[in-house]
Amino acid sequence: MIDTPRPPADTLAMDANARARSQLDQLYAPPEEEILHRIRAIKQELGERVLILGHHYQREEVIAFADITGDSLKLAQQAAQTNAPNIIFCGVHFMAETADILTGDDQHVILPDPAAGCSMADMADEEQVARCWRELAEVINPDECVTPVTYINSTAALKAFCGRHGGIVCTSSNARRIMEWAWRRREKILFFPDQHLGENTAVAMGVPDKAMILWDPFQPLGGNQPEDIRRARLILWKGFCSVHQLFRPEHAEAMRREHPGIEILAHPECSRAVCETADFVGSTEAIIRHVSEAPAGSSFAIATELNLVNRLRIQHPDKPVYFLSPTICMCSTMFRTDPQHLYAALADIRDGRPGNRVTVPESDAGPARLALDRMLELG
């Protein structure tokens, strides 16, 4: 028997890269109008075998094919209520994970582009949070006096951490109710990964600044002194949304000068300074509802993702809608999901080889489901 020499590793890597480039070239070769035509045809062919979920921040040419639109939790709940064997989640990775946790083993949750992630979710990982818990244990007993609360914009591993430690998940719309629940159970809250949602919610609840500390995962004890940790009621993780972080109070001031009477709407992922200058602070769904219910002629400057603001502008031509920032603030990872990737996902399902399936191992799915169920039980 003659051994065939194995090509060098760098040659194999180059071959893999070449194949990937070739696949991308094939995906983007047809005109986009042809891709849209193919999507419509395959979607009709598949019928009830597929459900397409579209997050509010998706581009228009993708959201047009969504069977259901909404925020991440609403879409995951809708996935759990369907019998469709294939669920295409036009969003980002943590959203597809949540949908997989809440759906059956016989259902496939598919992310059209596996590179669609979330910069905020990446700011807290399982190792960092576990290290934080160990460091807290040097000062206090976290299992007795700290409830971990993770924003839904986090990995399944962090939701599982909360499930294992008596914690819970929250959204931007129910954060106050969740924090009230957590403080009834224990003296302190560890809130991650978004410091702004936690801080803005606590400020609205009347929590004083001296009761809040910021935890920097790259500093010993998060950059705090032991007495700070003992005093704190709320430990905020140093993390943020790269889009909402870009809005500034001076943007609101400029809008008010240029458009007297305009109403400033802000998502609670914006900084405290922006939320304090806003006329209305609310989740994505709350912002949509606020604009929809306002009388004709109302005008708004909105501090949230660009695709949603543009969609509200289109849907409400009788209500001037402006993007609060003078520069573009768009979720670039959400933008990765384009018609070409949606078409490829549908074609794979049609051909019986669904790709880019997102699966959460049961070792994480079980405790993560527990943390999500605690939230859902609160309504």
MOSUL-V638305 format. One line per field, one symbol per residue. ss: DSSP state (h for helix, s for strand, l for the rest). phi: phi as a letter, one per 20 degrees, with the letter a starting at -180 (. if undefined). burial: # if it has 16 or more other C-alpha atoms within 10 Angstrom, else .. A space follows every 10 residues. Layout:
ss: ???
phi: ???
burial: ???
This chain:
ss: llllllllhh hhhhhhhhhh hhhhhhhhhl lhhhhhhhhh hhhhhhhhhs sssssllllh hhhllllsss lhhhhhhhhh lllllsssss llhhhhhhhh hhlllllsss llllllllll hhhllhhhhh hhhhhhllll lhhhhsssss sllllhhhhh hhhhlllsss llllhhhhhh hhhhhllsss ssllhhhhhh hhhhllllhh hssssllllh hhhllhhhhh hllsssslll lllhhhllhh hhhhhhhhll llssssllll lhhhhhhlls sllhhhhhhh hhhlllllls sssllhhhhh hhhhhlllll ssslllllll lllhhhllhh hhhhhhhhhh llllllslll lhhhhhhhhh hhhhhhhll
phi: .dfegefggf ffffffffff ffffgffeff gffffffffg fffffflffb cddcfgeffg feffeffcdr effgffffff edegfccede acgfffffff fedffedddd dgcfefdbff gfebdgffff fgffffffdc dffdccdfcd fgfbffffff gfffdmebdc dfedgfffff ffffebfccd dbedffffff ffffenffgf edcddefecg lmndegffff ffecdefeba effffefcgf ffffffffcg nfdedcefff fgffffefeb cafgfffgff ffeffgnfcc dddbffffff fffffcfecg ccefefdfcc fffffffdgf fffffffffg emcgdlfdcd fffeffffff fffgffffn
burial: .......... .......... ......#... ....##.##. ..#......# ########## .##.##.### ######.### .######### ########## ####..#### ####.##### #.###...#. .##..#...# .#...##### ########## ########## ###.##.##. ###.##.### ########## ##........ #######... ##.....##. .######### #####.###. ##..#..... .######### ##.#####.# ####.###.. #.......## #########. ###.....## #####...## #.######## #######.## ...####### ...####### #####....
